[in-house]
Amino acid sequence: MSMSPPVGIDSLGVAFPSQYLELADLADARGVAPSKFVDGLGTRRMAVPGEDEDTVTLAARAAREALALAGSNGEDVGLLAVGTETAVDHSKPVASFVQGLLQLPRAMRVFETKHACYGGTAALQLALDWIRSGSARGKKALVICSDIARYGLRTAGEPTQGAGAVALLLSEAPRLVALDAGMSGIFSQDVNDFWRPLYSKDAQVDGHFSVKCYLEALEGAYRGYQGLAAPTAHARFSDRFAAIAYHVPYGKMAVKAHRHLRTLDWDPAPDASFERLVAPSLHFPAEIGNVYTGSLYLALTSLLASGGEGLEGQQVGLFSYGSGSCAEFFSGTVLGGATARVRSLRIPERLAARRRLTVPEYEAVMVSREEMDARPAGDGKGAPFHYLGVAAHRRTYAPAES
Ligand code: CAA
């Protein structure tokens, strides 16, 4: 383990739409056995964004929560990056909209990063190194992962949609998770497993091939991590971790990932450790669905909120995968008090307060969202932090206090 100062995640915030679809309802409507979605894919519900929600509004809400949890007004932030694969403009970054909505100071780097679901991790790792190098001069980095996972209606990917954002405030005095410096196993290759052409709102995916690519990348990244790690007395390499959070496009993918990882550890019963090491990270993803860049960090949030205080002081493994592809296996230590801090966000209560959509309501929202990028802004009034439409080619949002 590295002797560098424990730079890591000081605070986090999570945002998700206030409406969801029960996947058993979708299965009924599509003439599929509900058990295929619920047991076969390991999905339960998926968040459905409203007609006035987008990557910006989700990012801004998550960021506001992360800053509030840290007791920060943003003055101590020197870098703001948004990782997303569902950006709202070819040029202007989501991060600039967030800076404006949150009225953050101007002496900060503001940009967007893209590499499918890995885009947020790319920003996170660069921001951590910026802090570790001393260039940050004590400033914090705000890295936000925000996405709306959208496939076409009646496609195989339809039950694996979702929407949400996770904001991570990174600092040299973290209160949630200290991330291990230099401990990253990396795997990347040029591959067409999942992509979204410029002319389409819906993702394209070679579904079964994408699963194969994910597992191949996991193997490469995990082997890379193993090559960097010091030996321990544990019988299986991954038993050094109290938990492992994976990128979760749907719950079953985490099952397949963990089975593969434990097989690489020569575990003759590769599923036996799943409940102990992985299940606590899947509660929130099962409620919200795939959130692309935020998926790993939603899993980590779920782990911190439900893993219990026994997790504190323990090392956890983290696996990020972005199609196309780039993957990283890295690790960190959960800090004292972290689980109570994350529980104070009351995420289960907020999930329970959401509205359940019918399938026709969900389909209507999906169709309506196809036109939202060109929708006129109307009278300029709307719910705080929500998307109003376009005025003079400018995307507009209701400010916090309107
Ligand atoms: N009861 C219980 N289980 C059932 C069932 C039933 N009645 N019917 C089928 N199943 C099981 C199948 O046996 C299968 O299980 P296993 O994978 O364990 O064998 C599972 O349900 C899924 O069945 P299919 O493989 O037939 O499902 P499908 O072909 O309709 O599509 C999918 C599955 C390819 C994952 C599709 O949902 C998809 O394309 N999703 C989007 C792509 C994706 O998420 N890829 C993940 C890796 S890429 C990535 O991670 C990046 C990212 O975020 C997109």
Residues whose N, C-alpha, C, O or C-beta is under 5 A from the ligand:
A	BS01	CAA	A33 S35 K36 D39 G40 L41 C117 A156 G157 T160 F194 V205 G207 H208 S210 V211 Y214 P249 Y292 Y321 S323
